């Protein structure tokens, strides 16, 4: 009998692929909010730009945690 449910490969890679969906969406939301706010009030673009980079760094930290935990749990 053939085992259909068996698979080979790293489940950590699958886990990281799923964990990267959230930060990908988060980065898109951060930059879309900045673009919309700059389009509404162009004079505030220099004031809000540091917050964009802080938000980007926080969201990307989640992606780095996802890959780190994937390597930790792999072996």
C-alpha positions in Angstrom: 0.0 0.0 0.0 1.3 3.4 -1.0 1.5 6.0 1.8 0.0 9.1 0.3 0.4 11.3 3.4 4.2 10.8 3.6 6.4 13.7 2.4 10.0 14.5 2.5 11.7 17.8 3.0 12.0 20.3 5.8 8.9 21.3 7.6 10.9 24.3 8.9 10.9 25.7 5.4 7.1 25.3 5.2 6.7 26.9 8.6 8.9 29.9 7.6 6.9 30.2 4.3 3.7 30.5 6.3 5.3 32.8 8.9 6.5 35.2 6.1 2.9 35.9 5.0 2.2 38.0 8.0 5.2 40.3 7.8 4.7 40.6 4.0 1.2 41.9 4.5 2.4 44.1 7.4 5.1 45.8 5.3 2.5 46.5 2.6 0.2 48.1 5.1 2.9 50.2 6.6 4.0 51.7 3.3 0.5 52.0 1.9 -0.5 54.1 5.0 2.5 56.3 4.5 1.8 56.8 0.8 -1.9 57.7 1.6 -0.9 60.1 4.4 1.7 61.8 2.1 -0.8 62.1 -0.7 -3.3 63.8 1.7 -0.8 66.1 3.4 2.5 66.3 1.5 4.0 68.7 4.0 4.0 66.1 6.7 6.0 63.5 4.8 9.3 64.4 6.6 7.5 64.2 9.9 6.0 60.7 9.4 9.0 59.1 7.6 10.8 58.0 10.8 7.7 56.2 11.9 7.5 54.3 8.6 11.0 53.0 9.2 10.3 52.1 12.8 7.2 50.2 11.7 9.1 48.5 8.9 11.8 47.4 11.3 9.3 46.0 13.9 7.4 44.0 11.2 10.6 42.6 9.7 11.8 41.6 13.1 8.8 39.2 13.1 10.0 37.6 9.9 13.5 37.2 11.3 12.1 35.6 14.4 10.1 33.2 12.2 13.2 32.0 10.4 15.2 31.8 13.6 12.5 29.6 15.3 12.3 27.5 12.1 16.0 26.7 12.4 15.8 26.1 16.1 12.9 23.7 15.9 14.3 21.9 12.8 17.0 20.1 14.7 
